[in-house]
Amino acid sequence: MTDRRLDLATPAPRAAWGDREGPWIPDTIGRTARAAEAAWKPDPDPRFPDTVLDHGTVGDITAMACAARGAKHRFEGTSREDAAIAVEAVGSWALAAVADGVGSVHDSRLASEEAVRVFARYMSRRIADSGERALTQGSGLFGEINRALGKLTGPKTTLTVAVVAAHPDGTGRYPFWAASVGDSPAYLISEGETHGLLIAEREDEFGTATAALPNHDIANVFKQIRGELLPGEALMLVSDGIGDLMASEGPQRYFADNWGLVPSPLDLMRQVQVRSRGFDDDRSAAVLWAVPENADKAPSLRPSAAMKPGGPVVRDVELSAAQTRGLEVRAAAARGAVAAAEGRARRSRVSLLEYGDRLVAIATAPVRPDAAEAADLWARTFKETADNRPLLDPFEDWWAPRVWTQALRSLSEKDPNFDSGAVAATILCVEPASDGMVDYTLSHSAGLSASIAGAGLHRELAELRSPEHHHDYGEHELWIYSDRLAEDQTLLLTYGIDPACIAEADSRPGPLQTFDVVDRETGDDDQFMVAVWGAR
């Protein structure tokens, strides 16, 4: 009998940054990966948060898809190049994909994100038109995806996809189709073991080069397989950040043991980031479980038909964290209970940006069910305006209000009927002060909670001080606060979350603990949270 014990290293001493408590620290296989304990730098492209997650059910299928920056990109402050997605099609199929942008090619993150988005849209369209026959049209589908990625003129990516029937056939099995180009493998998890379905292939003698899309010879690099899942089995798609680990027996056992049954979203995010020395690449995984007892339980997978053409896909959960220029920050956004039950996309938005020595958080959420488009447009216009308005002074107090006013003017020009009162929005600018404290300017509208926490207590900012300025724009009001955070204080921005959950924490929550706070606080509305401290 195979020995099922894993070579899990003894937990390292408490780190000075990040997750420091047992339930949130990623496991370590083999030798300790010290690089994974280093502080993260901000991602330079806020459209691609550090970690993203989709999760939900359709019929008897439960699916999760997660992509996270690897230790190397976190340490360097460079962008995540992996992408992952899980959605449903016509209420009868679960779709999932992972893609790994080719790091040697500029802007490969654009290719990986476009690949998973285009796959979901094109495959859904084929299923709507042809039903199960779409599973026999794989080469044509990848030809379409190949042509779409060719329009990016440069970036390349691997792509591995799967489609699973949400309901069993007459034999009680769940038909599936999986396909790939490149070295992102696919596995079957059955009876506690992993079995290779689409195994990674490399094109050079050093085992590093791989086939990728777009590709002029796609017919010779495209692979596909059809099969059936039994109840209790799962399909597992991973990028080479996990696939290379799977070359050893220990990691194979680790993922078979942990993903043989459906984990919590938090555990899957943590397990995707399992640590092992020398394996510091981005990580992505999509897993589809055939679990009849979970049939149609909330949350529901988002419908692929709801995705907009072009641009990054809005995932169910987005998480960012960083330590930079004397500042430490966490930002998270998640679908609320109503959106999850209805299978709708998340409507709240949070972006972290660096402008010179200043860290800027832009967050929006609709305050009415019909204002999702307004919140998204508001967030995009904020960023466009901020990008076009340089900081002339190291800490120009009026920069954020001016961005706000210009963004509102731009929104009115784009859509004369735009209702800014339907959106709760904020711009937070923070900068380290010379004495170790943090200077901040906060501009926000109604609907958001802004509070200061310290020593286990928190109070709303409006209770502690009067705003420096107050503007009435007709549809909504704007309050502006400028002040300084002491070393033991936290500035919290929340929507749909009780700030006491962070204020009462024994220490600064790490990135995964931050997600856990948001996940546990799930209410009817979408949620987001931004927490800022001075770096220790």
C-alpha positions in Angstrom: 0.0 0.0 0.0 1.3 3.4 -0.8 2.4 5.5 2.1 0.0 8.5 2.1 2.1 10.7 4.4 3.3 14.0 2.8 6.7 15.6 3.2 5.3 18.8 4.6 8.0 20.9 6.1 7.9 22.2 9.7 6.2 25.6 9.6 8.6 28.5 9.5 8.8 31.1 12.3 6.2 33.8 12.2 7.1 36.1 9.3 7.2 39.9 9.6 4.8 40.3 6.7 1.9 38.5 5.2 -0.1 35.6 6.7 1.3 34.6 10.0 -1.4 32.2 11.5 -1.9 28.5 10.7 -5.2 28.5 8.9 -4.0 31.0 6.3 -0.3 30.1 5.7 0.3 28.1 2.5 1.7 24.6 3.1 5.3 23.8 2.2 6.3 20.6 0.4 10.0 19.7 0.7 12.5 22.4 1.3 11.4 25.7 2.7 10.8 28.4 0.1 12.1 31.6 1.7 11.3 33.6 -1.4 7.6 33.0 -0.8 7.9 34.7 2.6 9.2 38.0 1.1 6.9 41.1 1.1 4.9 41.6 -2.1 5.3 44.7 -4.2 2.2 46.1 -6.0 1.2 44.7 -9.4 2.0 47.5 -11.9 -1.2 46.8 -13.9 -4.3 47.1 -11.5 -6.5 45.4 -14.1 -4.8 42.1 -13.1 -5.0 41.8 -9.3 -2.6 39.5 -7.4 -5.1 36.7 -6.9 -8.4 36.0 -8.6 -11.0 33.3 -7.9 -14.2 32.0 -9.5 -16.3 29.5 -7.6 -19.8 28.0 -7.8 -22.1 25.2 -9.0 -24.2 24.4 -12.0 -26.3 21.3 -11.8 -24.2 18.6 -10.1 -20.9 20.2 -11.0 -18.9 22.4 -8.5 -16.1 24.4 -10.1 -13.4 26.6 -8.8 -10.7 28.5 -10.7 -7.9 30.5 -9.2 -4.8 32.3 -10.5 -2.2 33.9 -8.3 1.1 35.7 -8.8 4.2 33.5 -8.0 6.8 34.5 -5.5 9.1 35.9 -8.2 6.6 38.3 -9.6 5.5 39.3 -6.1 9.0 40.1 -5.1 9.8 42.0 -8.3 6.5 43.8 -8.4 5.7 42.5 -11.9 2.4 41.3 -13.3 0.7 38.0 -13.0 0.9 36.2 -16.3 -1.5 33.3 -15.5 -5.2 33.4 -15.9 -8.1 31.1 -14.9 -11.8 31.1 -15.2 -14.9 29.0 -14.3 -18.4 29.8 -15.7 -21.5 28.0 -16.8 -23.1 27.8 -20.3 -26.9 27.6 -20.9 -27.4 26.2 -17.4 -26.3 22.8 -18.5 -22.5 22.9 -18.8 -19.6 23.9 -16.6 -16.7 25.5 -18.5 -13.2 26.1 -17.1 -9.8 27.1 -18.4 -6.3 28.0 -17.3 -3.7 29.9 -19.4 -0.1 30.8 -18.8 1.3 33.8 -20.7 4.7 33.2 -22.2 7.0 35.2 -20.0 9.6 35.8 -22.6 7.1 37.8 -24.7 6.0 41.3 -23.7 2.5 41.8 -22.3 1.8 38.0 -22.1 -0.8 38.6 -19.4 -3.0 40.2 -22.1 -2.8 36.9 -24.1 -3.6 34.6 -21.1 -6.6 36.7 -20.0 -7.9 37.0 -23.5 -7.5 33.3 -24.1 -9.7 32.2 -21.1 -12.3 35.0 -21.9 -12.5 34.1 -25.6 -12.7 30.4 -24.8 -15.7 30.9 -22.5 -17.6 33.1 -24.9 -16.9 31.1 -28.0 -17.6 27.7 -26.4 -20.8 29.0 -24.8 -22.0 30.2 -28.2 -21.2 26.8 -29.8 -23.1 24.9 -27.0 -26.1 27.2 -27.4 -26.1 26.5 -31.1 -25.2 22.8 -31.2 -25.6 21.4 -27.7 -23.4 18.4 -27.0 -22.2 18.3 -30.6 -20.0 21.3 -29.7 -17.7 18.9 -27.9 -16.8 17.4 -31.3 -15.8 20.8 -32.7 -12.7 21.3 -30.6 -10.3 21.9 -33.4 -12.6 24.5 -34.9 -13.0 26.3 -31.6 -9.2 26.5 -31.0 -8.8 27.8 -34.5 -11.2 30.6 -33.6 -9.3 31.3 -30.4 -6.0 31.3 -32.3 -7.3 33.9 -34.7 -8.6 36.1 -31.9 -5.3 36.0 -30.1 -3.5 36.8 -33.3 -5.1 40.2 -33.2 -3.0 41.1 -30.1 0.0 41.1 -32.4 2.7 39.8 -30.1 1.7 38.2 -26.7 1.5 34.4 -26.5 0.0 32.0 -24.0 -0.7 28.3 -23.3 -4.3 27.3 -23.0 -6.0 24.3 -21.4 -9.8 24.0 -21.2 -12.5 21.7 -20.1 -16.3 21.4 -20.5 -18.3 19.1 -18.3 -22.0 18.3 -18.5 -23.9 19.6 -15.4 -26.2 16.6 -15.3 -25.5 12.9 -15.7 -26.3 10.9 -18.8 -28.4 7.7 -18.8 -25.5 5.8 -17.2 -25.1 8.2 -14.3 -21.8 9.7 -15.7 -20.9 13.2 -16.7 -19.5 13.6 -20.3 -16.5 15.9 -20.6 -14.2 17.3 -23.2 -10.7 18.7 -22.5 -8.1 20.3 -24.8 -4.9 22.1 -24.7 -2.0 23.9 -26.5 1.2 24.1 -24.5 2.5 22.8 -21.2 -0.5 23.4 -18.9 -1.5 19.9 -18.1 -4.9 18.3 -17.2 -5.5 15.5 -14.7 -8.3 13.2 -13.5 -8.6 12.9 -9.7 -10.2 9.5 -8.9 -10.2 7.4 -5.8 -7.4 9.5 -4.2 -5.1 9.4 -7.1 -4.2 11.8 -10.0 -4.1 10.4 -13.5 -2.6 12.4 -16.4 -5.0 13.2 -19.3 -3.2 16.0 -21.2 0.5 15.9 -20.2 2.8 18.8 -20.6 5.2 18.7 -23.5 8.2 21.0 -24.0 9.8 21.8 -27.4 13.5 22.1 -26.5 16.1 19.9 -25.0 16.2 22.0 -21.8 12.5 21.5 -21.1 11.6 25.2 -21.1 10.1 26.1 -24.5 6.5 25.2 -25.1 3.9 25.5 -27.8 1.7 28.6 -27.4 -1.1 30.5 -29.0 -1.3 32.2 -31.5 0.4 29.5 -33.5 0.7 29.1 -37.3 0.9 25.3 -36.9 -2.0 24.8 -34.5 -3.1 21.5 -36.0 0.1 19.9 -34.9 0.2 21.3 -31.3 -3.5 21.0 -30.4 -4.5 18.0 -28.2 -7.9 17.0 -27.0 -9.6 14.1 -25.1 -13.2 13.1 -24.4 -14.4 11.1 -21.4 -16.8 10.7 -18.6 -16.6 11.6 -14.9 -18.1 9.3 -12.3 -19.8 10.8 -9.3 -17.0 11.9 -6.9 -14.4 12.3 -9.6 -12.8 15.6 -10.7 -11.0 17.2 -13.6 -8.0 19.3 -12.6 -6.4 21.9 -15.0 -3.2 23.6 -13.9 -0.5 25.9 -15.3 3.1 24.7 -15.2 3.6 26.5 -11.9 1.7 23.6 -10.4 2.3 21.1 -13.3 6.1 21.2 -12.8 5.6 20.4 -9.1 3.4 17.4 -10.1 6.4 15.7 -11.6 7.2 14.5 -8.1 5.1 12.0 -6.1 4.7 14.3 -3.0 2.9 17.1 -4.8 0.8 14.5 -6.7 -0.4 13.1 -3.3 -0.9 16.6 -1.9 -3.3 17.7 -4.6 -5.1 14.3 -4.8 -5.6 14.4 -1.1 -6.7 18.0 -0.9 -8.8 18.2 -4.1 -10.2 14.7 -4.1 -13.1 16.4 -2.2 -14.4 19.9 -2.7 -12.3 22.3 -0.5 -13.5 25.7 0.7 -12.6 28.6 -1.6 -10.1 29.8 1.0 -8.4 26.4 1.1 -8.2 26.2 -2.6 -6.6 29.6 -2.8 -4.1 28.6 -0.1 -3.3 25.2 -1.8 -2.8 26.8 -5.2 0.0 28.8 -3.5 1.7 25.7 -1.9 5.4 26.5 -1.3 8.4 24.6 -2.5 11.9 25.9 -3.0 12.7 26.6 -6.6 9.1 26.7 -7.7 8.3 30.5 -7.8 6.3 30.8 -11.0 2.7 32.0 -11.2 0.1 29.5 -10.2 -3.3 28.8 -11.8 -5.7 25.9 -11.3 -9.3 25.1 -12.4 -11.0 22.1 -10.8 -14.5 20.6 -11.7 -16.0 18.1 -9.3 -19.0 15.8 -10.1 -20.8 16.1 -6.7 -24.5 15.3 -7.0 -25.1 16.1 -3.3 -24.1 19.7 -4.1 -26.6 20.0 -6.9 -27.4 23.6 -7.6 -26.3 24.9 -4.3 -25.4 28.5 -4.0 -23.2 30.1 -5.0 -24.0 29.6 -8.7 -21.4 29.9 -11.4 -21.6 33.1 -13.4 -23.1 32.6 -16.9 -20.6 33.1 -19.6 -23.2 35.0 -21.6 -22.9 37.9 -19.1 -19.2 38.5 -19.9 -18.5 41.6 -21.9 -16.3 41.5 -25.0 -12.8 42.8 -24.5 -10.8 43.6 -21.3 -10.2 41.5 -18.2 -13.0 39.4 -16.8 -14.5 40.4 -13.5 -13.9 37.4 -11.2 -16.0 36.5 -8.2 -13.1 37.4 -5.9 -10.2 39.7 -6.3 -7.4 40.1 -3.8 -4.3 42.4 -3.8 -1.7 43.1 -1.1 1.6 45.0 -1.0 4.3 46.5 1.1 5.9 49.4 -0.6 7.5 52.8 0.2 6.8 52.5 3.9 3.2 51.5 3.4 1.3 48.2 3.8 -2.0 47.6 2.2 -4.7 44.9 1.6 -7.6 45.1 -0.8 -10.3 42.5 -1.5 -13.6 42.4 -3.3 -16.2 39.6 -3.5 -19.6 38.8 -4.8 -22.5 39.2 -2.3 -25.0 36.5 -1.5 -27.7 37.7 -3.9 -25.3 37.9 -6.8 -23.9 34.5 -5.9 -27.4 32.9 -5.7 -28.5 34.4 -9.0 -25.2 33.6 -10.8 -24.5 37.3 -11.5 -21.1 38.9 -11.8 -19.6 40.9 -8.9 -20.4 44.6 -9.2 -18.0 46.1 -6.6 -14.5 47.2 -7.9 -11.2 47.9 -6.1 -8.0 48.9 -7.8 -4.5 49.7 -6.3 -2.2 52.0 -8.2 1.1 53.6 -7.6 1.7 57.2 -8.7 5.2 58.4 -7.8 5.6 57.9 -4.0 1.9 57.7 -3.5 -0.3 54.6 -3.3 -3.9 55.1 -4.5 -6.9 52.9 -4.0 -10.0 53.5 -6.1 -13.1 51.6 -5.1 -16.7 51.7 -6.3 -20.0 49.8 -5.6 -23.5 50.2 -6.9 -26.0 51.3 -4.2 -29.0 50.1 -6.4 -29.4 46.8 -8.2 -29.7 48.6 -11.6 -26.5 50.5 -11.2 -23.9 47.8 -12.0 -22.9 49.4 -15.3 -22.6 52.8 -13.6 -20.2 51.4 -10.9 -18.0 49.8 -13.6 -18.0 53.0 -15.7 -17.2 55.1 -12.7 -14.2 52.9 -11.7 -12.8 52.9 -15.2 -13.2 56.7 -15.6 -11.6 57.3 -12.3 -8.5 55.4 -13.4 -8.4 57.0 -16.8 -8.6 60.5 -15.3 -5.9 59.7 -12.7 -3.5 58.3 -15.3 -3.9 61.6 -17.2 -3.4 63.9 -14.2 0.2 63.7 -13.0 1.2 64.5 -9.4 3.1 67.7 -9.4 3.6 67.9 -5.7 4.9 65.0 -3.5 1.6 65.2 -1.5 -0.8 67.4 -3.3 -3.9 67.5 -1.1 -6.1 68.6 -3.9 -5.1 65.9 -6.4 -7.9 63.4 -5.5 -10.7 66.0 -5.5 -9.6 67.3 -8.8 -9.5 63.8 -10.2 -13.0 63.3 -8.8 -14.3 66.5 -10.4 -12.7 65.8 -13.8 -13.9 62.2 -13.7 -17.5 63.4 -13.0 -17.3 65.8 -15.9 -16.0 63.0 -18.2 -18.8 60.7 -17.1 -21.4 63.4 -17.9 -19.9 63.8 -21.4 -19.9 60.0 -22.0 -23.5 59.6 -20.8 -25.6 62.6 -20.1 -28.0 60.4 -18.1 -25.3 59.0 -15.9 -26.5 58.9 -12.3 -23.5 59.3 -10.0 -25.8 59.1 -7.0 -26.3 55.4 -7.7 -22.7 54.6 -7.0 -20.7 54.6 -3.7 -17.2 55.6 -4.6 -13.9 56.6 -3.0 -10.3 57.7 -3.9 -7.8 57.1 -1.1 -4.3 58.5 -1.5 -1.6 57.5 1.1 2.1 58.4 1.4 4.6 57.6 4.2 5.6 60.5 6.4 9.2 61.1 7.5 8.3 60.2 11.2 7.1 56.7 10.3 3.5 57.7 10.2 1.2 57.8 7.1 -0.3 60.8 5.5 -3.6 60.3 3.7 -6.3 62.1 1.8 -9.6 60.4 1.4 -12.4 61.5 -0.9 -15.6 59.5 -0.7 -19.3 59.6 -1.2 -22.2 58.2 0.8 -22.7 54.5 1.1 -19.1 53.6 2.2 -17.7 53.2 5.7 -14.4 54.9 6.4 -13.0 54.2 9.9 -9.8 54.4 12.0 -8.9 51.3 14.0 -6.4 50.7 16.7 -6.0 48.7 20.0 -9.0 46.5 19.1 -11.4 49.4 18.6 -12.7 51.3 15.6 -14.6 54.5 15.0 -16.1 56.0 11.9 -13.9 58.8 10.5 -16.8 61.2 10.5 -17.1 60.7 14.3 -13.5 61.5 14.9 -13.1 64.6 12.9 -14.9 67.0 10.5 -14.1 66.8 6.8 -11.7 69.4 5.4 -14.1 69.9 2.5 -17.6 69.0 1.5 -18.9 69.2 -2.1 -22.5 68.8 -3.2 -22.7 67.7 -6.8 -26.4 67.5 -6.9 -26.8 63.7 -7.4 -24.3 62.9 -4.6 -22.1 64.5 -2.0 -18.4 64.3 -1.6 -16.5 64.4 1.7 -12.7 65.0 1.8 -10.5 64.1 4.8 -6.8 64.7 5.2 -4.9 63.5 8.2 -2.1 61.3 9.5 -2.2 57.7 10.7 -0.2 56.8 13.8 2.0 53.7 13.8 -0.6 51.6 15.7 -3.6 52.7 13.6 -5.4 51.2 10.6 -7.4 53.1 8.0 -10.3 51.0 6.8 -12.6 51.4 3.8 -15.4 48.9 3.7 -18.6 48.3 1.8 -20.9 45.5 2.9 -18.5 44.4 5.7 -18.4 45.2 9.4 -15.0 47.0 9.9 -14.9 45.5 13.4 -13.8 42.2 11.8 -10.5 43.8 11.0 -10.3 46.1 14.0 -10.6 43.2 16.4 -7.9 41.1 14.8 -4.9 40.3 17.0 -2.5 41.5 14.4 -2.5 42.8 10.8 -4.2 40.2 8.7 -2.2 38.7 5.8 -3.7 38.5 2.3 -5.5 35.2 2.7 -6.7 36.1 6.1 -8.1 39.3 4.5 -10.0 37.2 2.0 -11.3 35.0 4.8 -12.7 38.1 6.6 -14.5 39.1 3.5 -15.7 35.6 2.7 -17.1 35.1 6.3 -18.9 38.5 6.1 -20.9 37.6 3.0 -24.1 39.7 2.9 -26.7 40.4 0.3 -24.6 43.1 -1.4 -21.2 42.8 -3.0 -18.4 43.6 -0.6 -15.0 45.3 -0.7 -12.4 46.2 1.9 -9.2 48.3 1.8 -6.9 48.4 4.8 -3.8 50.6 5.1 -1.0 50.8 7.7 2.5 52.1 7.9 5.1 49.4 7.1 6.8 47.8 10.1 
